[in-house]
Amino acid sequence: MSVSILMAALLAGQAATPTQAPALDVDVPAVEGLAADPTCGGRPALTQLASCFVTTQAAAAAVADVWNAAFAAQGWNAAHGDDNRVVYVRRREGGGCDAFQLQAFADDRQVPAPAAPAYLALGTIPGDICAPQPPAGTPATPATPQ
């Protein structure tokens, strides 16, 4: 299904909130045993930034593998990541890049177990991440001579 990655609420039949970051259109494949979670595992702040899904801890890696292959087929490159996070980047036609990240997490108040819930959050990284960044400590605008 082609969905905006910041609008998991639409998957659940609810309207998205106006405070969400700009959305990217990404084909997020449906995977058996995966459901939209508009509460982001009970993390209200995350609901403003990401679309969340829930599965089991045993299935989370397989879901991420399916998604990774689907995102690669859509031209998204896994540019950076670690055990629980991957940043995907894709060049824009007119120049620059769009990006989003996939973050996996579990409820740290529960004992890890194969059948326990695992959450996957997809969120846009705003701006053009391919734009050159000024060196640290450089003023954003040049000083005007006096």
C-alpha positions as CSV (number, residue, x, y, z in Angstrom):
1,M,0.0,0.0,0.0
2,S,1.3,3.4,-0.8
3,V,1.0,5.6,2.3
4,S,2.5,8.7,3.7
5,I,5.0,7.5,6.3
6,L,3.8,10.0,8.9
7,M,0.2,9.1,8.7
8,A,-0.2,5.7,10.3
9,A,-3.4,7.2,11.8
10,L,-4.9,7.1,8.3
11,L,-4.3,3.3,8.3
12,A,-6.3,3.2,11.5
13,G,-9.1,5.3,9.9
14,Q,-8.2,8.5,11.9
15,A,-7.1,11.9,10.6
16,A,-3.5,12.9,11.1
17,T,-2.7,15.8,13.5
18,P,-1.6,19.1,12.0
19,T,1.6,19.3,14.0
20,Q,3.2,16.4,12.2
21,A,6.3,17.0,10.0
22,P,5.9,17.0,6.2
23,A,5.2,13.5,4.9
24,L,7.0,11.5,2.3
25,D,5.2,9.0,0.1
26,V,6.7,5.6,0.6
27,D,5.2,2.3,-0.3
28,V,5.2,0.5,3.1
29,P,4.4,-3.1,2.4
30,A,1.8,-4.9,4.5
31,V,3.3,-7.7,6.5
32,E,1.3,-10.5,8.2
33,G,1.2,-9.9,12.0
34,L,1.9,-6.2,11.7
35,A,-0.7,-3.5,12.7
36,A,-0.8,0.2,12.8
37,D,-0.3,1.6,16.3
38,P,-1.6,5.2,16.6
39,T,-0.3,5.3,20.2
40,C,3.3,4.5,19.2
41,G,3.6,2.0,22.1
42,G,2.1,4.6,24.5
43,R,4.6,7.3,23.6
44,P,2.5,10.4,22.9
45,A,5.5,12.6,21.8
46,L,6.4,10.0,19.2
47,T,2.9,10.1,17.7
48,Q,3.6,13.7,16.6
49,L,6.8,12.6,14.7
50,A,6.2,9.1,13.3
51,S,3.9,6.5,12.0
52,C,4.1,3.5,14.3
53,F,3.4,-0.2,13.9
54,V,3.3,-3.1,16.3
55,T,4.4,-6.7,15.9
56,T,6.1,-9.2,18.1
57,Q,9.7,-9.1,19.2
58,A,10.2,-12.4,17.3
59,A,8.9,-10.9,14.1
60,A,10.4,-7.4,14.2
61,A,13.6,-8.3,12.4
62,A,11.7,-10.1,9.6
63,V,9.4,-7.1,9.1
64,A,12.4,-4.8,8.9
65,D,14.0,-7.1,6.3
66,V,10.9,-7.0,4.2
67,W,10.6,-3.2,4.5
68,N,14.3,-2.7,3.8
69,A,14.0,-4.7,0.5
70,A,10.9,-2.8,-0.5
71,F,12.4,0.6,0.3
72,A,15.6,-0.3,-1.7
73,A,13.3,-1.2,-4.7
74,Q,11.8,2.3,-4.4
75,G,15.2,3.9,-4.6
76,W,15.7,4.5,-0.9
77,N,19.3,3.8,0.2
78,A,20.0,2.6,3.8
79,A,22.6,5.4,4.5
80,H,23.2,4.9,8.2
81,G,22.0,2.8,11.1
82,D,22.7,0.6,14.0
83,D,20.9,-2.3,15.7
84,N,17.6,-0.5,16.1
85,R,17.7,2.4,13.6
86,V,18.1,2.8,9.9
87,V,18.2,6.1,8.0
88,Y,17.0,6.0,4.4
89,V,17.9,8.6,1.8
90,R,16.7,9.2,-1.7
91,R,17.9,11.9,-4.2
92,R,15.2,14.4,-5.4
93,E,14.7,14.9,-9.1
94,G,15.5,18.6,-8.9
95,G,18.5,18.1,-6.5
96,G,18.9,17.5,-2.8
97,C,17.7,14.5,-0.8
98,D,14.7,13.3,1.2
99,A,15.2,11.1,4.2
100,F,13.3,9.1,6.8
101,Q,14.3,6.8,9.5
102,L,13.0,3.4,10.8
103,Q,13.3,3.0,14.6
104,A,12.6,-0.3,16.4
105,F,11.9,-0.3,20.1
106,A,10.2,-2.3,22.8
107,D,8.6,-1.4,26.1
108,D,11.6,-1.2,28.4
109,R,9.3,-1.9,31.4
110,Q,8.6,-5.4,30.2
111,V,10.9,-8.5,30.1
112,P,12.0,-9.2,26.6
113,A,10.2,-12.2,25.1
114,P,9.5,-13.4,21.6
115,A,5.7,-12.9,21.9
116,A,6.1,-9.4,23.6
117,P,5.2,-6.3,21.6
118,A,7.9,-4.7,19.4
119,Y,7.3,-1.3,17.8
120,L,8.5,0.1,14.5
121,A,8.4,3.8,13.9
122,L,8.8,5.5,10.5
123,G,9.5,9.3,10.6
124,T,10.5,11.9,8.1
125,I,13.8,13.7,8.6
126,P,12.9,17.3,7.7
127,G,14.9,19.4,5.2
128,D,17.4,18.5,2.6
129,I,20.0,16.3,4.3
130,C,22.3,16.4,1.3
131,A,22.6,20.2,1.5
132,P,26.1,21.3,2.5
133,Q,26.3,22.2,6.2
134,P,28.4,25.0,7.5
135,P,31.3,23.9,9.8
136,A,30.5,23.9,13.5
137,G,30.7,27.3,15.1
138,T,30.2,29.1,11.8
139,P,27.5,31.8,11.9
140,A,24.4,31.1,9.9
141,T,24.7,34.4,8.0
142,P,27.8,36.3,7.3
143,A,28.6,39.3,9.6
144,T,28.0,42.7,8.1
145,P,31.2,44.9,8.1
146,Q,30.8,48.0,10.3
